[in-house]
Amino acid sequence: MGFGSFLFYVFLPVFYAFFGIGVGYWMGTLLTGSGEVELSLIKLLFGLGGGVLFAGAAHYTEPFRRILIGIGLGSLIGRPDC
């Protein structure tokens, strides 16, 4: 189970990148107002930009997320029962 969690957190930026590609492609469609094939290069560039943005955000905020989860769980487990 520990190795599965390790793999999940290793590939978390990749999962966020896929989400960012979807959001970027949707934004490109929304901004250009084009159909399926028209202006697909702009939609592709928006998708790649969104993927890079979301992957970078996941990569750089990971240590802070771990700290906040550790503090929260530590205080939850270590609190005295009243």
Buried (B, 14 or more C-beta within 10 A) or exposed (E): EEEEEEEEEEEBBEEBBEBBBBBBBBBBBEEBEBEEEEBBEBBBEBBBBBBBBBBBBBEEEEEEEEEEEEEEEEEEEEEEEE
